[in-house]
């Protein structure tokens, strides 16, 4: 996907650097023709950058990240 063809960009900051270890291994499956995801650790936070070509791809990627976060919270909070 050409960067110029990206229509939407969303940056999510999660106040927990441990989330990075959950999300990072899953980023390859988000790398499609319509969306991409990048993760990074920064000052005790996890940064998630989602880029999408259209609103449907953006929503699907956000939903997938939210599912991962729900699993993480479930495991963390037991």
C-alpha positions in Angstrom: 0.0 0.0 0.0 1.4 3.3 -1.0 1.6 5.8 1.8 -0.1 8.4 -0.4 -3.1 6.1 -0.8 -3.7 6.0 3.0 -6.8 8.0 3.9 -7.0 7.3 7.6 -4.5 7.3 10.4 -5.1 6.7 14.1 -2.6 6.8 16.9 -3.6 5.0 20.1 -1.6 5.4 23.3 -2.0 2.7 25.9 -0.7 3.5 29.4 0.9 0.0 29.8 4.2 -1.0 28.1 3.5 -4.7 28.6 0.7 -4.5 26.0 3.4 -4.2 23.4 4.4 -7.8 23.9 0.8 -8.9 23.2 0.2 -6.7 20.2 3.5 -6.8 18.4 3.5 -10.5 17.4 0.0 -10.0 15.8 0.9 -7.0 13.6 1.9 -9.2 10.6 -1.7 -10.3 10.1 -2.8 -6.6 10.0 -0.5 -5.9 7.1 -2.9 -5.9 4.2 -3.5 -4.0 1.0 -6.0 -1.9 2.9 -4.5 -1.4 6.3 -1.2 -1.4 8.3 -0.3 -1.3 11.9 2.8 -0.3 13.7 3.6 -0.6 17.4 6.2 0.9 19.6 7.2 1.4 23.2 7.6 4.9 24.5 8.1 6.1 28.1 6.2 3.3 29.7 3.4 3.4 27.1 2.5 1.3 24.1 1.9 3.3 20.9 -0.2 1.7 18.2 -0.4 3.5 14.8 -3.1 2.3 12.4 -3.2 3.4 8.8 -6.1 2.4 6.5 -7.2 3.0 3.0 -10.9 3.1 3.8 -13.2 3.3 6.8 -14.2 -0.4 6.7 -10.5 -1.4 6.9 -9.9 1.1 9.7 -12.8 -0.3 11.7 -11.8 -3.9 11.2 -8.2 -3.1 12.3 -9.4 -1.2 15.4 -11.8 -4.1 16.3 -8.9 -6.5 16.0 -6.7 -4.5 18.3 -9.6 -4.1 20.8 -10.0 -7.9 20.8 -6.3 -8.3 21.7 -6.7 -5.7 24.5 -9.7 -7.6 25.9 -7.7 -10.8 26.0 -4.8 -9.0 27.6 -7.0 -7.5 30.3 -8.7 -10.8 31.0 -5.3 -12.6 31.5 -3.8 -9.7 33.5 -6.8 -9.3 35.8 -7.5 -13.0 36.1 
